[in-house]
Amino acid sequence: MRIAIQGSHGSFSEAAARRRWPQLETLPCREVKDVVAAVREGRADAGCLPIENSLIGSVTTTYDLLHEAFGDGRLQLTHEILYPVHHTIMAIPGAPLSGIKRVLSHPVALGQCRVWLSEHLPDAELVSAWDTAGSAEIVAQEQNPALAAVAARPAADAHGLVPLAERIEDDPTNQTRFLTFTRLLCWWTTSRECWRSPSRPSAPGA
């Protein structure tokens, strides 16, 4: 089964989708709209997108796009997945934590690890990137021992990196809610809840 996800291999979206479909094949997409398009056009059997985080609230771009995409009745929601968000700082093999000068990640992830980064890498430059797992991919490509990424632990394995420290997030209760969706009348849909469009909570974490 092929699942469209936002981000590179090893992303939180991929890890969440794998909870539902352990043997999945992923189709990495750069933007939320690309995930929706892949499902609508039949290039993926289903999509998996983050919809809400317990710390920052709704992922507004996902909500808005799904509301619009579901308007013509061609897509349906299938499952909700709650996934714990634990961040890992990773680098190329042999790179010591003491030598890290730049840390790449999505700005939300960097913000969620602010305390750890300020204590352990106070002089490192924090660089915003489009995706956590995408940051790991960049570190792997550049092969610079002074460069590290903050991402989900599976991203290290996916891109040949090694963890320098795990669970560096400031709040260990952090979790993200993901929604999976398919084209209408896909055979694996069994729940009546699959027919509802996503509703926006009134407050962060609601």
C-alpha positions in Angstrom: 0.0 0.0 0.0 1.4 3.4 -1.0 0.9 6.3 1.4 1.6 9.9 0.6 3.3 11.9 3.4 4.6 15.4 3.9 8.3 15.3 4.4 11.2 13.1 3.6 11.7 9.4 4.6 11.9 9.1 8.4 9.5 11.9 9.1 6.9 12.0 11.9 4.2 11.6 9.2 5.8 8.4 7.9 6.2 7.0 11.5 2.5 7.8 12.3 1.3 6.2 9.0 3.4 3.1 9.7 1.4 2.6 12.9 -1.7 2.0 10.8 0.0 0.3 7.8 3.3 -1.3 9.0 4.3 -2.6 5.6 3.5 0.7 3.7 5.4 2.2 0.9 5.7 5.9 1.3 5.5 8.7 -1.3 7.3 11.7 0.2 5.8 15.1 -0.8 7.1 18.5 -0.1 3.8 20.3 0.6 0.4 19.5 2.1 -1.2 20.2 -1.3 1.1 17.6 -2.9 -0.1 14.9 -0.5 -3.7 15.7 -1.3 -3.0 15.7 -5.1 -1.2 12.4 -5.0 -4.3 10.7 -3.4 -6.8 12.5 -5.7 -4.8 11.5 -8.8 -4.4 7.9 -7.7 -0.6 8.0 -7.3 -1.1 7.0 -3.6 -3.7 4.8 -2.0 -4.0 7.1 1.0 -2.5 10.2 2.6 -1.3 11.0 6.1 -1.1 14.6 7.4 -0.6 16.3 10.7 -3.7 18.1 11.8 -3.0 19.3 15.4 -0.2 19.4 17.9 -0.8 19.4 21.7 1.6 22.4 22.2 1.0 24.6 19.2 -2.6 23.7 18.3 -4.1 23.3 14.9 -2.0 23.0 11.7 -3.9 25.7 9.9 -2.7 25.0 6.4 -3.7 21.3 6.6 -7.2 22.1 8.0 -7.8 24.7 5.3 -6.6 22.5 2.5 -8.6 19.5 3.6 -11.8 21.4 4.0 -11.4 22.6 0.4 -10.3 19.2 -0.9 -13.2 17.4 0.7 -15.8 19.8 -0.7 -16.4 17.8 -3.9 -17.0 14.5 -2.1 -14.1 12.7 -3.8 -12.1 12.1 -0.6 -12.9 10.6 2.8 -11.2 10.5 6.2 -10.3 7.0 7.4 -8.3 7.1 10.6 -7.0 9.4 13.4 -3.5 8.6 14.8 -2.0 10.2 17.9 1.8 10.0 17.7 4.2 11.1 20.5 6.7 13.7 19.3 10.2 12.9 20.5 13.1 14.8 18.9 16.6 13.5 18.3 19.6 15.5 17.3 21.7 13.6 14.7 24.8 14.0 12.6 27.1 12.0 10.3 29.0 9.1 11.8 32.0 10.2 13.8 30.8 13.8 14.4 31.0 14.7 18.1 28.3 16.8 19.8 31.0 19.3 20.9 31.8 20.1 17.3 28.3 21.0 16.1 28.2 24.6 14.8 24.8 24.6 12.9 21.6 22.8 13.7 18.9 22.4 11.0 15.2 21.6 11.5 11.7 22.9 11.0 11.3 26.0 13.1 8.6 24.4 15.3 10.9 21.5 16.1 13.7 24.0 17.0 11.3 25.9 19.3 10.3 22.7 21.0 13.9 21.9 21.8 14.9 25.4 22.8 16.0 24.5 26.4 18.1 21.5 25.5 19.8 23.4 22.6 20.6 26.4 24.7 22.2 24.2 27.4 24.2 21.8 25.2 24.8 23.9 22.1 24.6 27.5 23.2 26.9 28.8 20.4 25.4 26.8 17.5 23.5 28.6 14.8 19.9 27.4 14.5 18.8 27.1 10.9 15.1 26.8 9.8 14.3 24.2 7.1 11.1 23.1 5.4 11.0 19.7 7.2 12.5 17.8 10.1 13.4 14.7 8.1 14.4 16.8 5.2 16.9 18.5 7.5 18.4 15.0 8.2 18.6 14.4 4.5 20.5 17.7 4.0 23.0 16.7 6.7 23.6 13.3 5.1 24.1 15.0 1.7 26.6 17.6 2.9 28.7 15.2 5.1 29.8 18.1 7.2 30.7 17.0 10.8 29.8 20.5 12.1 26.2 20.1 10.9 23.4 18.4 12.8 19.6 18.0 12.3 16.7 17.7 14.8 14.2 15.1 13.6 12.4 12.0 14.5 14.6 9.0 15.5 13.7 7.0 12.3 15.2 9.8 10.2 18.7 8.9 11.4 18.3 5.3 10.1 16.7 6.5 6.9 19.6 8.8 6.0 22.6 7.1 7.5 23.1 9.4 10.4 23.8 8.6 14.1 21.9 10.0 17.1 23.9 12.4 19.3 21.1 12.7 21.9 17.5 11.5 22.0 14.3 12.9 23.5 15.7 16.4 23.6 12.2 18.0 23.5 11.4 20.4 26.3 7.9 18.8 26.9 7.9 15.0 26.9 4.1 15.0 26.7 4.2 16.6 23.2 2.1 14.7 20.6 0.6 15.3 17.2 -2.7 14.1 15.8 -2.6 12.9 12.2 -5.5 12.2 9.9 -5.4 9.6 7.1 -7.7 9.9 4.0 -8.4 8.0 0.8 -10.4 8.4 -2.3 -14.1 7.8 -1.8 -15.2 4.1 -1.5 -11.7 2.6 -0.9 -12.2 -0.9 0.3 -10.4 -0.6 3.6 -12.7 2.0 5.0 -15.0 0.6 7.7 -15.9 3.4 10.1 -18.8 5.8 9.8 -16.4 8.5 11.1 -14.6 8.2 7.8 -17.3 10.2 6.1 -16.9 13.3 8.1 -14.7 16.3 7.2 -12.2 17.5 9.8 -13.5 20.1 12.3 -11.3 22.7 13.7 -10.9 22.7 17.5 -11.6 25.9 19.3 -8.3 26.1 21.2 -4.8 24.5 21.0 -4.8 21.0 22.2 -8.6 20.8 22.3 
